[in-house]
Amino acid sequence: MESVVRALDKPPILIGHSAGGVFVYLLLDRGPGAAGVAVNSAPTEGVAVLPLTQNKAAVPVLKNPANRHRAVGLNFEQWHYAFTNTFEEALSRRL
């Protein structure tokens, strides 16, 4: 992949999803890209797969195996912790 990118006339903007996001990181580190976008990238070596806070946010959904392939509602405290913890409470409640 690196040889293909280096063979281009100009350094491209690299875009990758999941494992492709890791390729974007690696290519940018080696220099052949002008810029990069990693969408929902897989973790690179040395990065914890899930931070403790993310695990805590997922517990309401993942704790019950019957929730697989179902939509699971969150109460306000769970919603605020997982998604809007940097918002003021009033805005978080409106969302």
Biopython code that builds the backbone (N, CA, C, O; Angstrom):
import numpy as np
from Bio.PDB.StructureBuilder import StructureBuilder

atoms = [
    (1, "MET", "N", (0.822, -1.175, 0.000)),
    (1, "MET", "CA", (0.000, 0.000, 0.000)),
    (1, "MET", "C", (0.877, 1.253, 0.000)),
    (1, "MET", "O", (0.595, 2.211, -0.721)),
    (2, "GLU", "N", (1.917, 1.247, 0.790)),
    (2, "GLU", "CA", (2.789, 2.419, 0.862)),
    (2, "GLU", "C", (3.406, 2.722, -0.497)),
    (2, "GLU", "O", (3.518, 3.889, -0.874)),
    (3, "SER", "N", (3.805, 1.701, -1.232)),
    (3, "SER", "CA", (4.422, 1.939, -2.545)),
    (3, "SER", "C", (3.421, 2.553, -3.519)),
    (3, "SER", "O", (3.800, 3.374, -4.354)),
    (4, "VAL", "N", (2.160, 2.170, -3.425)),
    (4, "VAL", "CA", (1.121, 2.751, -4.284)),
    (4, "VAL", "C", (0.943, 4.226, -3.956)),
    (4, "VAL", "O", (0.862, 5.058, -4.859)),
    (5, "VAL", "N", (0.880, 4.553, -2.672)),
    (5, "VAL", "CA", (0.696, 5.945, -2.252)),
    (5, "VAL", "C", (1.899, 6.787, -2.655)),
    (5, "VAL", "O", (1.734, 7.908, -3.137)),
    (6, "ARG", "N", (3.089, 6.268, -2.467)),
    (6, "ARG", "CA", (4.300, 7.017, -2.828)),
    (6, "ARG", "C", (4.418, 7.228, -4.334)),
    (6, "ARG", "O", (5.055, 8.190, -4.766)),
    (7, "ALA", "N", (3.822, 6.358, -5.142)),
    (7, "ALA", "CA", (3.911, 6.473, -6.600)),
    (7, "ALA", "C", (2.991, 7.555, -7.167)),
    (7, "ALA", "O", (3.104, 7.892, -8.345)),
    (8, "LEU", "N", (2.097, 8.097, -6.370)),
    (8, "LEU", "CA", (1.190, 9.141, -6.849)),
    (8, "LEU", "C", (1.946, 10.445, -7.078)),
    (8, "LEU", "O", (2.987, 10.686, -6.468)),
    (9, "ASP", "N", (1.407, 11.287, -7.968)),
    (9, "ASP", "CA", (2.046, 12.565, -8.285)),
    (9, "ASP", "C", (2.122, 13.496, -7.077)),
    (9, "ASP", "O", (3.121, 14.185, -6.874)),
    (10, "LYS", "N", (1.045, 13.508, -6.273)),
    (10, "LYS", "CA", (0.996, 14.358, -5.082)),
    (10, "LYS", "C", (0.584, 13.499, -3.891)),
    (10, "LYS", "O", (-0.149, 12.523, -4.059)),
    (11, "PRO", "N", (1.042, 13.846, -2.700)),
    (11, "PRO", "CA", (0.603, 13.093, -1.517)),
    (11, "PRO", "C", (-0.917, 13.219, -1.352)),
    (11, "PRO", "O", (-1.442, 14.333, -1.352)),
    (12, "PRO", "N", (-1.620, 12.108, -1.212)),
    (12, "PRO", "CA", (-3.077, 12.162, -1.091)),
    (12, "PRO", "C", (-3.530, 12.402, 0.347)),
    (12, "PRO", "O", (-2.749, 12.305, 1.293)),
    (13, "ILE", "N", (-4.807, 12.717, 0.479)),
    (13, "ILE", "CA", (-5.451, 12.699, 1.785)),
    (13, "ILE", "C", (-5.915, 11.264, 1.983)),
    (13, "ILE", "O", (-6.684, 10.739, 1.177)),
    (14, "LEU", "N", (-5.455, 10.638, 3.040)),
    (14, "LEU", "CA", (-5.738, 9.228, 3.299)),
    (14, "LEU", "C", (-6.965, 9.102, 4.192)),
    (14, "LEU", "O", (-7.099, 9.833, 5.174)),
    (15, "ILE", "N", (-7.854, 8.182, 3.858)),
    (15, "ILE", "CA", (-9.065, 7.957, 4.641)),
    (15, "ILE", "C", (-9.184, 6.460, 4.889)),
    (15, "ILE", "O", (-9.063, 5.661, 3.961)),
    (16, "GLY", "N", (-9.421, 6.081, 6.139)),
    (16, "GLY", "CA", (-9.574, 4.668, 6.452)),
    (16, "GLY", "C", (-10.584, 4.440, 7.549)),
    (16, "GLY", "O", (-10.737, 5.266, 8.448)),
    (17, "HIS", "N", (-11.275, 3.314, 7.474)),
    (17, "HIS", "CA", (-12.263, 2.927, 8.476)),
    (17, "HIS", "C", (-11.809, 1.635, 9.152)),
    (17, "HIS", "O", (-11.300, 0.732, 8.488)),
    (18, "SER", "N", (-11.989, 1.546, 10.448)),
    (18, "SER", "CA", (-11.645, 0.363, 11.230)),
    (18, "SER", "C", (-10.161, 0.036, 11.069)),
    (18, "SER", "O", (-9.316, 0.858, 11.423)),
    (19, "ALA", "N", (-9.825, -1.133, 10.547)),
    (19, "ALA", "CA", (-8.409, -1.468, 10.356)),
    (19, "ALA", "C", (-7.764, -0.520, 9.356)),
    (19, "ALA", "O", (-6.567, -0.249, 9.443)),
    (20, "GLY", "N", (-8.542, -0.015, 8.410)),
    (20, "GLY", "CA", (-8.016, 0.971, 7.460)),
    (20, "GLY", "C", (-7.561, 2.240, 8.152)),
    (20, "GLY", "O", (-6.654, 2.918, 7.672)),
    (21, "GLY", "N", (-8.187, 2.572, 9.286)),
    (21, "GLY", "CA", (-7.755, 3.724, 10.065)),
    (21, "GLY", "C", (-6.351, 3.539, 10.608)),
    (21, "GLY", "O", (-5.580, 4.495, 10.693)),
    (22, "VAL", "N", (-6.018, 2.308, 10.976)),
    (22, "VAL", "CA", (-4.662, 2.015, 11.448)),
    (22, "VAL", "C", (-3.668, 2.202, 10.306)),
    (22, "VAL", "O", (-2.575, 2.728, 10.512)),
    (23, "PHE", "N", (-4.046, 1.771, 9.100)),
    (23, "PHE", "CA", (-3.169, 1.989, 7.945)),
    (23, "PHE", "C", (-2.932, 3.478, 7.717)),
    (23, "PHE", "O", (-1.823, 3.889, 7.375)),
    (24, "VAL", "N", (-3.974, 4.285, 7.908)),
    (24, "VAL", "CA", (-3.821, 5.737, 7.769)),
    (24, "VAL", "C", (-2.790, 6.241, 8.771)),
    (24, "VAL", "O", (-1.890, 6.996, 8.405)),
    (25, "TYR", "N", (-2.913, 5.827, 10.045)),
    (25, "TYR", "CA", (-1.940, 6.245, 11.062)),
    (25, "TYR", "C", (-0.518, 5.870, 10.650)),
    (25, "TYR", "O", (0.400, 6.687, 10.721)),
    (26, "LEU", "N", (-0.355, 4.626, 10.218)),
    (26, "LEU", "CA", (0.984, 4.139, 9.871)),
    (26, "LEU", "C", (1.560, 4.868, 8.659)),
    (26, "LEU", "O", (2.734, 5.236, 8.649)),
    (27, "LEU", "N", (0.730, 5.073, 7.642)),
    (27, "LEU", "CA", (1.218, 5.776, 6.450)),
    (27, "LEU", "C", (1.583, 7.219, 6.771)),
    (27, "LEU", "O", (2.604, 7.718, 6.298)),
    (28, "LEU", "N", (0.770, 7.886, 7.561)),
    (28, "LEU", "CA", (1.093, 9.269, 7.935)),
    (28, "LEU", "C", (2.374, 9.321, 8.757)),
    (28, "LEU", "O", (3.174, 10.245, 8.612)),
    (29, "ASP", "N", (2.564, 8.334, 9.614)),
    (29, "ASP", "CA", (3.786, 8.290, 10.411)),
    (29, "ASP", "C", (5.019, 8.129, 9.529)),
    (29, "ASP", "O", (6.087, 8.656, 9.841)),
    (30, "ARG", "N", (4.868, 7.407, 8.439)),
    (30, "ARG", "CA", (5.988, 7.185, 7.512)),
    (30, "ARG", "C", (6.126, 8.297, 6.487)),
    (30, "ARG", "O", (7.150, 8.382, 5.808)),
    (31, "GLY", "N", (5.116, 9.153, 6.361)),
    (31, "GLY", "CA", (5.270, 10.342, 5.549)),
    (31, "GLY", "C", (4.591, 10.458, 4.212)),
    (31, "GLY", "O", (4.589, 11.564, 3.672)),
    (32, "PRO", "N", (4.001, 9.413, 3.607)),
    (32, "PRO", "CA", (3.529, 9.596, 2.241)),
    (32, "PRO", "C", (2.181, 10.294, 2.081)),
    (32, "PRO", "O", (1.790, 10.572, 0.948)),
    (33, "GLY", "N", (1.466, 10.586, 3.136)),
    (33, "GLY", "CA", (0.167, 11.237, 2.997)),
    (33, "GLY", "C", (0.226, 12.711, 3.343)),
    (33, "GLY", "O", (1.033, 13.130, 4.174)),
    (34, "ALA", "N", (-0.640, 13.507, 2.698)),
    (34, "ALA", "CA", (-0.734, 14.938, 3.005)),
    (34, "ALA", "C", (-1.499, 15.159, 4.306)),
    (34, "ALA", "O", (-1.165, 16.044, 5.093)),
    (35, "ALA", "N", (-2.525, 14.347, 4.521)),
    (35, "ALA", "CA", (-3.362, 14.420, 5.718)),
    (35, "ALA", "C", (-4.102, 13.098, 5.814)),
    (35, "ALA", "O", (-4.058, 12.287, 4.889)),
    (36, "GLY", "N", (-4.775, 12.882, 6.922)),
    (36, "GLY", "CA", (-5.490, 11.626, 7.070)),
    (36, "GLY", "C", (-6.724, 11.744, 7.926)),
    (36, "GLY", "O", (-6.809, 12.592, 8.815)),
    (37, "VAL", "N", (-7.685, 10.876, 7.644)),
    (37, "VAL", "CA", (-8.911, 10.773, 8.419)),
    (37, "VAL", "C", (-9.096, 9.305, 8.775)),
    (37, "VAL", "O", (-9.158, 8.451, 7.891)),
    (38, "ALA", "N", (-9.183, 9.013, 10.063)),
    (38, "ALA", "CA", (-9.437, 7.652, 10.526)),
    (38, "ALA", "C", (-10.835, 7.623, 11.132)),
    (38, "ALA", "O", (-11.097, 8.305, 12.123)),
    (39, "VAL", "N", (-11.721, 6.847, 10.549)),
    (39, "VAL", "CA", (-13.107, 6.772, 10.989)),
    (39, "VAL", "C", (-13.309, 5.490, 11.790)),
    (39, "VAL", "O", (-13.125, 4.386, 11.277)),
    (40, "ASN", "N", (-13.690, 5.656, 13.062)),
    (40, "ASN", "CA", (-13.916, 4.506, 13.935)),
    (40, "ASN", "C", (-12.759, 3.516, 13.834)),
    (40, "ASN", "O", (-12.953, 2.323, 13.601)),
    (41, "SER", "N", (-11.577, 4.035, 14.013)),
    (41, "SER", "CA", (-10.358, 3.259, 13.815)),
    (41, "SER", "C", (-10.185, 2.162, 14.852)),
    (41, "SER", "O", (-10.564, 2.320, 16.013)),
    (42, "ALA", "N", (-9.614, 1.063, 14.422)),
    (42, "ALA", "CA", (-9.194, 0.022, 15.357)),
    (42, "ALA", "C", (-8.039, 0.587, 16.180)),
    (42, "ALA", "O", (-7.319, 1.462, 15.700)),
    (43, "PRO", "N", (-7.850, 0.112, 17.396)),
    (43, "PRO", "CA", (-6.747, 0.636, 18.205)),
    (43, "PRO", "C", (-5.395, 0.176, 17.682)),
    (43, "PRO", "O", (-5.256, -0.927, 17.152)),
    (44, "THR", "N", (-4.418, 1.029, 17.838)),
    (44, "THR", "CA", (-3.058, 0.658, 17.479)),
    (44, "THR", "C", (-2.397, -0.004, 18.683)),
    (44, "THR", "O", (-2.923, 0.067, 19.794)),
    (45, "GLU", "N", (-1.281, -0.630, 18.479)),
    (45, "GLU", "CA", (-0.582, -1.319, 19.559)),
    (45, "GLU", "C", (-0.243, -0.339, 20.678)),
    (45, "GLU", "O", (0.202, 0.779, 20.421)),
    (46, "GLY", "N", (-0.453, -0.758, 21.890)),
    (46, "GLY", "CA", (-0.131, 0.072, 23.043)),
    (46, "GLY", "C", (-1.283, 0.942, 23.514)),
    (46, "GLY", "O", (-1.148, 1.652, 24.511)),
    (47, "VAL", "N", (-2.418, 0.901, 22.815)),
    (47, "VAL", "CA", (-3.583, 1.685, 23.203)),
    (47, "VAL", "C", (-4.614, 0.723, 23.785)),
    (47, "VAL", "O", (-4.947, -0.287, 23.165)),
    (48, "ALA", "N", (-5.116, 1.036, 24.969)),
    (48, "ALA", "CA", (-6.131, 0.189, 25.586)),
    (48, "ALA", "C", (-7.341, 0.095, 24.663)),
    (48, "ALA", "O", (-7.767, 1.095, 24.084)),
    (49, "VAL", "N", (-7.884, -1.092, 24.529)),
    (49, "VAL", "CA", (-9.005, -1.288, 23.619)),
    (49, "VAL", "C", (-10.220, -0.499, 24.086)),
    (49, "VAL", "O", (-10.825, 0.217, 23.288)),
    (50, "LEU", "N", (-10.588, -0.611, 25.346)),
    (50, "LEU", "CA", (-11.718, 0.147, 25.867)),
    (50, "LEU", "C", (-11.344, 0.778, 27.203)),
    (50, "LEU", "O", (-10.978, 0.072, 28.143)),
    (51, "PRO", "N", (-11.433, 2.091, 27.290)),
    (51, "PRO", "CA", (-11.203, 2.726, 28.591)),
    (51, "PRO", "C", (-12.300, 2.307, 29.578)),
    (51, "PRO", "O", (-13.406, 1.955, 29.167)),
    (52, "LEU", "N", (-11.996, 2.346, 30.847)),
    (52, "LEU", "CA", (-12.947, 1.965, 31.883)),
    (52, "LEU", "C", (-14.248, 2.752, 31.761)),
    (52, "LEU", "O", (-15.327, 2.192, 31.956)),
    (53, "THR", "N", (-14.161, 4.031, 31.444)),
    (53, "THR", "CA", (-15.375, 4.841, 31.326)),
    (53, "THR", "C", (-16.263, 4.353, 30.187)),
    (53, "THR", "O", (-17.488, 4.400, 30.297)),
    (54, "GLN", "N", (-15.666, 3.888, 29.102)),
    (54, "GLN", "CA", (-16.460, 3.370, 27.988)),
    (54, "GLN", "C", (-17.129, 2.051, 28.373)),
    (54, "GLN", "O", (-18.270, 1.791, 27.989)),
    (55, "ASN", "N", (-16.420, 1.231, 29.126)),
    (55, "ASN", "CA", (-17.027, -0.009, 29.620)),
    (55, "ASN", "C", (-18.225, 0.299, 30.513)),
    (55, "ASN", "O", (-19.271, -0.338, 30.397)),
    (56, "LYS", "N", (-18.069, 1.283, 31.408)),
    (56, "LYS", "CA", (-19.162, 1.648, 32.308)),
    (56, "LYS", "C", (-20.366, 2.140, 31.513)),
    (56, "LYS", "O", (-21.505, 1.824, 31.856)),
    (57, "ALA", "N", (-20.125, 2.901, 30.465)),
    (57, "ALA", "CA", (-21.217, 3.423, 29.654)),
    (57, "ALA", "C", (-21.949, 2.308, 28.904)),
    (57, "ALA", "O", (-23.140, 2.436, 28.619)),
    (58, "ALA", "N", (-21.252, 1.224, 28.584)),
    (58, "ALA", "CA", (-21.854, 0.132, 27.813)),
    (58, "ALA", "C", (-22.579, -0.894, 28.678)),
    (58, "ALA", "O", (-23.362, -1.690, 28.160)),
    (59, "VAL", "N", (-22.333, -0.890, 29.976)),
    (59, "VAL", "CA", (-22.914, -1.904, 30.866)),
    (59, "VAL", "C", (-24.437, -1.979, 30.764)),
    (59, "VAL", "O", (-24.963, -3.090, 30.699)),
    (60, "PRO", "N", (-25.180, -0.866, 30.745)),
    (60, "PRO", "CA", (-26.644, -0.985, 30.684)),
    (60, "PRO", "C", (-27.134, -1.778, 29.468)),
    (60, "PRO", "O", (-28.189, -2.409, 29.530)),
    (61, "VAL", "N", (-26.400, -1.754, 28.396)),
    (61, "VAL", "CA", (-26.797, -2.466, 27.183)),
    (61, "VAL", "C", (-26.244, -3.887, 27.169)),
    (61, "VAL", "O", (-26.962, -4.831, 26.841)),
    (62, "LEU", "N", (-24.973, -4.040, 27.522)),
    (62, "LEU", "CA", (-24.294, -5.324, 27.365)),
    (62, "LEU", "C", (-24.508, -6.311, 28.507)),
    (62, "LEU", "O", (-24.224, -7.499, 28.350)),
    (63, "LYS", "N", (-25.009, -5.841, 29.664)),
    (63, "LYS", "CA", (-25.118, -6.740, 30.816)),
    (63, "LYS", "C", (-26.164, -7.833, 30.619)),
    (63, "LYS", "O", (-26.085, -8.876, 31.267)),
    (64, "ASN", "N", (-27.126, -7.622, 29.752)),
    (64, "ASN", "CA", (-28.176, -8.609, 29.528)),
    (64, "ASN", "C", (-28.031, -9.200, 28.127)),
    (64, "ASN", "O", (-28.223, -8.485, 27.143)),
    (65, "PRO", "N", (-27.697, -10.491, 28.011)),
    (65, "PRO", "CA", (-27.524, -11.104, 26.688)),
    (65, "PRO", "C", (-28.783, -11.037, 25.826)),
    (65, "PRO", "O", (-28.695, -11.112, 24.600)),
    (66, "ALA", "N", (-29.952, -10.896, 26.450)),
    (66, "ALA", "CA", (-31.198, -10.797, 25.680)),
    (66, "ALA", "C", (-31.278, -9.488, 24.897)),
    (66, "ALA", "O", (-32.126, -9.347, 24.017)),
    (67, "ASN", "N", (-30.402, -8.530, 25.209)),
    (67, "ASN", "CA", (-30.404, -7.252, 24.493)),
    (67, "ASN", "C", (-29.769, -7.337, 23.109)),
    (67, "ASN", "O", (-29.842, -6.383, 22.335)),
    (68, "ARG", "N", (-29.150, -8.465, 22.793)),
    (68, "ARG", "CA", (-28.492, -8.595, 21.494)),
    (68, "ARG", "C", (-29.521, -8.401, 20.381)),
    (68, "ARG", "O", (-30.602, -8.990, 20.411)),
    (69, "HIS", "N", (-29.178, -7.583, 19.417)),
    (69, "HIS", "CA", (-30.034, -7.270, 18.266)),
    (69, "HIS", "C", (-31.304, -6.522, 18.682)),
    (69, "HIS", "O", (-32.321, -6.601, 17.993)),
    (70, "ARG", "N", (-31.252, -5.802, 19.796)),
    (70, "ARG", "CA", (-32.394, -5.006, 20.248)),
    (70, "ARG", "C", (-31.940, -3.594, 20.552)),
    (70, "ARG", "O", (-30.776, -3.357, 20.878)),
    (71, "ALA", "N", (-32.854, -2.674, 20.443)),
    (71, "ALA", "CA", (-32.597, -1.314, 20.907)),
    (71, "ALA", "C", (-32.830, -1.298, 22.414)),
    (71, "ALA", "O", (-33.803, -1.871, 22.904)),
    (72, "VAL", "N", (-31.945, -0.648, 23.137)),
    (72, "VAL", "CA", (-32.050, -0.583, 24.593)),
    (72, "VAL", "C", (-32.051, 0.882, 24.996)),
    (72, "VAL", "O", (-31.134, 1.632, 24.663)),
    (73, "GLY", "N", (-33.083, 1.278, 25.711)),
    (73, "GLY", "CA", (-33.168, 2.653, 26.173)),
    (73, "GLY", "C", (-32.267, 2.901, 27.375)),
    (73, "GLY", "O", (-31.998, 1.994, 28.164)),
    (74, "LEU", "N", (-31.810, 4.131, 27.502)),
    (74, "LEU", "CA", (-30.994, 4.532, 28.646)),
    (74, "LEU", "C", (-31.778, 5.538, 29.474)),
    (74, "LEU", "O", (-32.512, 6.358, 28.923)),
    (75, "ASN", "N", (-31.628, 5.480, 30.799)),
    (75, "ASN", "CA", (-32.229, 6.529, 31.608)),
    (75, "ASN", "C", (-31.355, 7.786, 31.486)),
    (75, "ASN", "O", (-30.286, 7.741, 30.879)),
    (76, "PHE", "N", (-31.808, 8.894, 32.057)),
    (76, "PHE", "CA", (-31.075, 10.145, 31.869)),
    (76, "PHE", "C", (-29.652, 10.058, 32.391)),
    (76, "PHE", "O", (-28.730, 10.527, 31.724)),
    (77, "GLU", "N", (-29.446, 9.473, 33.558)),
    (77, "GLU", "CA", (-28.098, 9.401, 34.129)),
    (77, "GLU", "C", (-27.158, 8.605, 33.217)),
    (77, "GLU", "O", (-26.008, 8.994, 33.009)),
    (78, "GLN", "N", (-27.653, 7.495, 32.681)),
    (78, "GLN", "CA", (-26.837, 6.686, 31.769)),
    (78, "GLN", "C", (-26.528, 7.455, 30.480)),
    (78, "GLN", "O", (-25.394, 7.448, 30.001)),
    (79, "TRP", "N", (-27.539, 8.110, 29.931)),
    (79, "TRP", "CA", (-27.370, 8.907, 28.709)),
    (79, "TRP", "C", (-26.341, 10.012, 28.927)),
    (79, "TRP", "O", (-25.424, 10.192, 28.126)),
    (80, "HIS", "N", (-26.507, 10.741, 30.012)),
    (80, "HIS", "CA", (-25.614, 11.868, 30.297)),
    (80, "HIS", "C", (-24.175, 11.390, 30.488)),
    (80, "HIS", "O", (-23.240, 12.006, 29.977)),
    (81, "TYR", "N", (-24.001, 10.303, 31.215)),
    (81, "TYR", "CA", (-22.650, 9.775, 31.448)),
    (81, "TYR", "C", (-22.001, 9.345, 30.137)),
    (81, "TYR", "O", (-20.827, 9.632, 29.899)),
    (82, "ALA", "N", (-22.762, 8.657, 29.287)),
    (82, "ALA", "CA", (-22.192, 8.070, 28.075)),
    (82, "ALA", "C", (-22.004, 9.068, 26.942)),
    (82, "ALA", "O", (-21.016, 8.979, 26.213)),
    (83, "PHE", "N", (-22.926, 10.024, 26.770)),
    (83, "PHE", "CA", (-22.919, 10.831, 25.557)),
    (83, "PHE", "C", (-22.849, 12.340, 25.752)),
    (83, "PHE", "O", (-22.297, 13.036, 24.899)),
    (84, "THR", "N", (-23.385, 12.861, 26.837)),
    (84, "THR", "CA", (-23.468, 14.320, 26.953)),
    (84, "THR", "C", (-22.837, 14.840, 28.237)),
    (84, "THR", "O", (-23.278, 15.855, 28.775)),
    (85, "ASN", "N", (-21.814, 14.157, 28.731)),
    (85, "ASN", "CA", (-21.227, 14.523, 30.024)),
    (85, "ASN", "C", (-20.500, 15.856, 30.014)),
    (85, "ASN", "O", (-20.167, 16.369, 31.082)),
    (86, "THR", "N", (-20.243, 16.434, 28.857)),
    (86, "THR", "CA", (-19.616, 17.758, 28.814)),
    (86, "THR", "C", (-20.650, 18.863, 28.612)),
    (86, "THR", "O", (-20.293, 20.039, 28.548)),
    (87, "PHE", "N", (-21.931, 18.496, 28.511)),
    (87, "PHE", "CA", (-22.999, 19.471, 28.304)),
    (87, "PHE", "C", (-23.601, 19.869, 29.647)),
    (87, "PHE", "O", (-23.523, 19.122, 30.623)),
    (88, "GLU", "N", (-24.201, 21.053, 29.682)),
    (88, "GLU", "CA", (-24.971, 21.437, 30.853)),
    (88, "GLU", "C", (-26.185, 20.520, 30.934)),
    (88, "GLU", "O", (-26.671, 20.027, 29.916)),
    (89, "GLU", "N", (-26.669, 20.296, 32.154)),
    (89, "GLU", "CA", (-27.759, 19.344, 32.353)),
    (89, "GLU", "C", (-28.993, 19.697, 31.532)),
    (89, "GLU", "O", (-29.622, 18.807, 30.960)),
    (90, "ALA", "N", (-29.349, 20.970, 31.462)),
    (90, "ALA", "CA", (-30.548, 21.365, 30.712)),
    (90, "ALA", "C", (-30.436, 20.976, 29.237)),
    (90, "ALA", "O", (-31.390, 20.458, 28.657)),
    (91, "LEU", "N", (-29.288, 21.221, 28.641)),
    (91, "LEU", "CA", (-29.091, 20.847, 27.240)),
    (91, "LEU", "C", (-29.096, 19.329, 27.088)),
    (91, "LEU", "O", (-29.679, 18.799, 26.142)),
    (92, "SER", "N", (-28.458, 18.642, 28.004)),
    (92, "SER", "CA", (-28.424, 17.184, 27.957)),
    (92, "SER", "C", (-29.833, 16.608, 28.020)),
    (92, "SER", "O", (-30.152, 15.653, 27.312)),
    (93, "ARG", "N", (-30.670, 17.186, 28.865)),
    (93, "ARG", "CA", (-32.052, 16.697, 28.981)),
    (93, "ARG", "C", (-32.853, 16.980, 27.716)),
    (93, "ARG", "O", (-33.701, 16.171, 27.339)),
    (94, "ARG", "N", (-32.607, 18.104, 27.051)),
    (94, "ARG", "CA", (-33.321, 18.417, 25.803)),
    (94, "ARG", "C", (-32.969, 17.435, 24.696)),
    (94, "ARG", "O", (-33.803, 17.120, 23.846)),
    (95, "LEU", "N", (-31.735, 16.956, 24.711)),
    (95, "LEU", "CA", (-31.312, 16.032, 23.662)),
    (95, "LEU", "C", (-31.866, 14.650, 23.906)),
    (95, "LEU", "O", (-31.613, 13.736, 23.121)),
]
sb = StructureBuilder()
sb.init_structure("model")
sb.init_model(0)
sb.init_chain("A")
sb.init_seg("    ")
for serial, (resi, resn, name, xyz) in enumerate(atoms, 1):
    if name == "N":
        sb.init_residue(resn, " ", resi, " ")
    sb.init_atom(name, np.array(xyz, "f"), 0.0, 1.0, " ", f" {name:<3s}", serial, name[0])
structure = sb.get_structure()
